[in-house]
Amino acid sequence: MFQPMKVVPISRRTLLGAACLPFLTACGTPLPLLPAPRPDAAAAARLLASAQVHGLEAYRQIKDINVSYDGRWRPLINAVQPEVVDAGYRGSSQERLLPAAGVVAQAYTGPQGRKQVFWRRGDGSAARPGELGLWYGGQASTDPARRSASALVAECYGLFLLGPLWLVDRGLPLQMAGSERVDGRLCDVVNVWMSPGLGQVASDRVSLCIGRDDGITRRLRFTLEGFAGTRGAVAEVDTFDHQRRFGVLWPMRSYEEVVHPLRLPAHDWHVTGLDVNRGYGVDALQGPDFTGAALAPAAPV
């Protein structure tokens, strides 16, 4: 059953601090961009175990994922990060993922019209920053801020939906980082040095909070280096109402907060449709509209 969305009061101090968010530095960040650690076998085993709980074997057989979302943005976040939120266009969405190709494509519908994003992960270098297509109302956008923000968001939504599955096969440096409680559950924390990072950036840091009793990844904490306006910031996404479909455990409801340099509620959303393995390729996602087998809405859940 869908639960009421989390309500977080906003203090006057938060209101004042929010206006300064784009200008604050990374000093004191909970996820400093330190050099990657030596291999940590315990962390690798913990990530793998969580991925197996989330349905790793079934996931490896999935060629395409078709998902739809609906949700709401919290007050203030659009004023703080308008390019990331893109409130005029980022309402409900149809999203398509080709995991083996590192592709996420998003079709948004908002009060000002349609937004379409195609993102294929590169290696984070200047030579291969990733392939991005961005369209508003069918017209290609060359706006640098909107483009970098869209690449960041697209990669993030692969991570949010798939958690450990999005990371486990990439051979990334890992490290155990103690424990914390998420929604009352004790979780082991695994730090990941993600390269390439989220969007058009060489690296980011991600922490996964993995339930000690059940192996479910319940929280993702991450840096946002891929967009100039969020550089130095850290956010968290908590996941809820997990359901197993097609052999994979999916978070059906999610909640995001900015947690550094100040705490600010950002976004609630939930899955409204989901299906897999339609059989289309990258070419069905590379234009201002989905085509072929990618076009139909995700099957309602």
Beta strands, then each sheet from edge to edge (+ up, - down):
strand 1: 65-73
strand 2: 92-98
strand 3: 103-110
strand 4: 113-120
strand 5: 131-136
strand 6: 139-140
strand 7: 174-182
strand 8: 185-194
strand 9: 204-211
strand 10: 217-223
strand 11: 234-240
strand 12: 243-245
strand 13: 248-250
strand 14: 253-260
strand 15: 264-276
sheet 1: 6+ 5- 4+ 3- 2+ 1- 15+ 14- 11+ 10- 9+ 8- 7+
sheet 2: 12+ 13-
end
